[in-house]
Amino acid sequence: DIREVILDISDLVHGGDIGEDERICEQRRASDARERSILEPTVIIAEGSTDTIVLRRSLERPYPEFADYIAFFDYDGSNADGGTSFVVKFLRAFTAARISTSFLAIFDNDAVGVEAFNTAKALRLPDNIKVTLLPKIALASSYPTIGPQGDHEVDVNGRAASIELFLG
């Protein structure tokens, strides 16, 4: 039941009330300590900078119109530590600080990611913080592996399906 809503502001632009290059979403999104703007972007936090790059590019290409509504946790600019345990720590900190920004934490569908996802799901997170796992994929359901018993096809969903498997 999702519908696209378009607001035509061409009369305001042509009438001189809004500048042609004015970024009205950014202005409305400006931080106000008293309330959270509905236009404030949702922050996606993944396990590290590589996951963030893949997710950003995967969303920007098919859905460039959503770029203003999604931000990504900046590991490189902040020099923050990555990894599943840090994502869980960040979620705890955001909850404790009562940060109103919407967050979506995405964990790899591997053994460590599933464990961290379960830990995060067990936390008493506020409604503005959601957690999810990368989905199961067909490629990972019968993946060639080499082990002590030799070569085998194994379902690595939930065991070793990191974001790189989604790249083909």
Secondary structure, 3 states (H helix, E strand, C coil): CCCCCCCCCHHHHHCCCCCCCCCHHHHHHCCECCECCCCCCEEEECCCHHHHHHHHHHHHCCCHHHHHHEEECCHHHHCCCCCHHHHHHHHHHHHHCCCCCCEEEEECEEHHHHHHHHHHHHCCCCCCEEEEECCCCHHHHCEEEEECCEEEEECCCCEEECHHHHHC
